[in-house]
Amino acid sequence: MAATPEKTCLAQREGPESAALRADSGGDQDILQQFHQLQTRYQRTTNALASAAHDLKTPLAILNGYVEVLRSEKLGPLNERQREVLRDMHSSGQRLQQFIQDFLSFSTLETGEMKMRFEKADLNGCLSEVCRLWSNTFQEKGLALYFLPNEKLGEFPFDSAKVQRVVSNLLDNASKYTPSGGTVWLHAEPHMWERRAETGSGVSQERRRQSTFHPNSVKISVSDTGPGIPAEYHMEVFDDFFRLSQNENQSGMGLGLAIARRLVGGMGGKIWVESAPGAGCKFSFVIPLKPAAAAAGKGKTK
């Protein structure tokens, strides 16, 4: 049966709209498919690099072990030139070992395989141990490192190993960019973390100060007397593989702060930086006194 003029006109009017809808739908599917392909490719690349880094761990550990034996002079005395060469070998080996560990940690966090383990412990003792491990490094670089235990901090459930890793990454960052003769402070205190969005008619500053008598979290800060970070980079410094242009000569992969951000997020906390050029940096993070259900579900709580 032949189409009527009315039906013919109706089909002509609907045709472009239907074609546009089909084109939009097809475009969305193409974008989604490309996204999944990029995601798969990224995951494969990350896994391949993590596998390569893992394969390097054992031979590097053996190499570092032999360097340590030679430096101890158990195999015979060394002259000053030999000691200097072995010091350089030791330093380079330790730096490469740190690169490998950073990338392995990054890949584990990316794949969601890292589990949190919340156990009731003393934060002051945890942080004191980190300072002890870093004291020699700071002394060798001519830096002062200060930490005073806070009597207001009681025991609470947290992942001690992850907190130490975050603090170590922040101390490592401070030691790299603080010039010789500078100072680094590590501080921890009870904190009232207000998670709700702040508004203009929100709580007054005086009332917020009073609310610190009922803390719900702990704030840990690392401050230094380094060159500082411009305000426009305060968010980007926590991105993967990000390095400031003026710091490109410094060693590192740009993963330390990215790993710290992921670890703090995994514990249900947040991390940020306060800084200005020439005024040093203050990196702070908070972790809740009671692990959130989502964070506790990622690991084990005792």
N, C-alpha and C positions, 0 to 999 in steps of 0.2 A: 504494500500500500504506500502510495506517495505521501511524503510529508507535507503537511499544511504549511503555509507561509508563517503562521504564528509559531509552530513548532520549530521551523527552520531558524527563525530569528532567535528563539529561546536557546537553541543549541549553540548558535554563534556567540550569544552573550555569555554563556556558561563556560565555553571552551577555554578561553584565556585564564579564567580564575582557577579552573580545575588543573590546568597545566602548571600554573604558578604554585598551587598547593603541592602538586606532585614534585615539582622542582625543589621547593623548600624542604619537603620530606626527604627527598633524595640527597640534598645537600647536608642535612643534619646527620643522615646515616653515614655519609662519607666522612664528615668531621669526626663522628664517634668512632668509626673504624680506624681512622688515622691516629686518633688519640690512643686507642687500645694497642695499635701497632707500636707506637712510640713508647708506651708504657712497658710493653713486653720486651722491646729492644733495650730499654733502659735497665730493666730488671736482669736481663741476660748479661749485659755489660757489667753491671755491678757484681753479679755472682762470679763472672769470669775473673774480674780484677781481684775480688776477695779470695778466690781460689789461688790465684797467682801469689797474692800477698801471704796467704797461709803457707804455701810451699816454700816461701823464702824464710820463714821463721826459723826452721831447724838449722839450715846451713849458716844463717846469720848468728844464731845462738852459739854454734860451735866456733865460728870465727871469733866472736867476742870473748868466748872462753879462753881460746889460745892467746889472745891479746892480753887478757888478765894474767895468765900464767907467765908470759914474757915480762910483763911490767913488774911482777912480784920478784923477778930475778932469781927464781928457784932453779932455772935452767942455766944460770950463769950471770955474772955481772954485766951491766950495761954502761956504755958511755953516755954523755949528755945528749949527743945527737940522736942516739938510738932511743933514749927516753922521750925526746921531743917527737920523734916519728910515731912511737907507740901511743903517746898522748893524743896525737891527731887521729890515729886509727881508732882509738877508743871513743873519742868524741864523735867521729863520723859514724861508727857502728851504733852508738847509742841513739844518735839522731835518726838513722835509718830504721832502727828498731821501733822508735816512737812513731815514725810515719806508718809503718806496717800496722802497729797496734791501733792507731787512729783510724786507718781505713777499715780494719776488721771490725772495730766498734761501730763505725758508720754503717757498714753493710749489714751488720746484725740488727741495728736499730731500724734500718730501711725495710728489712724483711719482717720486722715485728717478732724476731726470735728472742730478743733479750727480755728476760723476766725480772720483775722486781721482787725483792725479798725484804719485807718489812718486819723488823725485830726491835723490841724495846731495848734501847741502848743510851749511852751517855754521849751527847753531841760534843761536849767539851773534850772528852778523851779522843773522840774521832778526829776532831780538828787539830788537836795537839800532835797526834801521830802524823798527820799530813805535814805540819810545820817541821817536825823533826826530820822527815824524809827530804824536805826541800832546803833545809838550813845550809847544807854544804854548797849547794848550787848558788844560793844567794850570796854566801860569803865569797865564793870564787869570783862573782861578778861585782863585788863591792857594794852590795845592796843590803839594807837593813830590813828584816822581816819581824813584825811584831804581832803577837796574839796573846790576849789575856782571857782566860776562861771566865765565863759569865755565870755567877752563882745563881742567877734567876732562871737558868735553864735546867729543867729537870729531865728525867728520862722519858722518852716517848718513842713510839714505833716509827722507824725510818730505815731506809736501805743504806747502811753504813758505807758499803763499797761504792755505791753510785754517788753518794754525797762526796766521798773522798775523790772520786774521779772528776766531778764537776769542779771542786775546789782546786784540784791539781791543775786542771786545764786553765782556770783563771789565774792561778799563781804562775803557771808557765807563760801565759800571755803577758802578765805584769813584768816578769823577769826579762822578757825579750825586749820590751819597749821602754823600760825605765832605765835611764842612764846611770852609769856608775856613780855611787854616792847618794843615790835616791833611796826612798823608803816605801815599803809596802806594808799595809795593815790588813789583817784578817780579823773580822769581828762578827759575832753572832749575838742575837737578842730576840726575846719574845716579840711577836708582832701581831697586830690586828689587821688581817687581810680582808678588806671590804670588796667582795667580788661583784656586787651589784654596780650597774652603770651609774656614774656620777652625773648629777644634774645641777643646774644653777641654784635650785632651791634645796639642795642636799644638806647634809649634816655640816654644821659649822666646824671650823678648825679646832676650836676649843673642845667641842664635844668629841671630835675624833681623837684628840690627845687623851681625853678621859677614857675612851674606849680601849686604850692600850692596857688598862688594868685587867682586861679579860681577853688575853691573846688567843688566837685560834691557829697560829702558825709560828714558824721561826724564820727570821730573816738573817741570811748570811751574806756578808759583803767583803769584797776585796778591793781596796783602794790603793792607788799608786801616785807617784809624782812624775809620771811620764808626760809625753807631749800632748796627750788628749786626743779626742776624736770629734770631728765636726758634727754638728747636730743632724745634718742630712744623712749621716751614715749610722745613726744609732739603731736603726732596725736592720740594715743590711749586714752589719758585722756578724749577725747570727745566721746568715745564709750559708749554704753549702759552698765551699771552696772560695769564699769571698776574702779578698785581701785589699787593704787600702793601697793606693798607688804609691804613697810615700814609704810604705813598708815592704815593697816588693823584694828588697835585698835581704830581708829577714828570712830565716829558714821556716819551713812549715808548709802544710798543704791547704791551710785555710779551713780546717775541719774542727779545730779545738772548740770554738764557741758554738758551732753547729751541733756538735755532739753534746755539749753542755745543755743547749736548749732542748734537745730531744730527751735527755735524761731527766731534766727538771720537769718537763711536761709529762713524762712517764710516771713521775712521783706525784702528779697532781698539782704541781706548783707553776711558777712563772719566773722568768729571768729578764733583766733589763740593764741598761747602762745609763749612767749620768756622767756627762763629760762636756768639756769645752776645750778648744785648742789652747795649749799652754797651761791648762789647769789640772792635768792629770785625769785619771778615770776612776770611776767607782762602779764596779759590776756587783749587782745584788741579785739574789734569788730567794724566794720564799717556798717553803714546803709546809703543808698542813700538819698540825699536831695529831690529827686523826686522818689516816689515809682515806681518800675518797673511794667509794665503792668501785668505780671504774679502774682506779689505779691498783687497789688491793686485789682486784680480779685478775690483774696481769701477773701476779706473783703469789707470795706466801706471806701471811701475817701471823706473828706470834705475840 
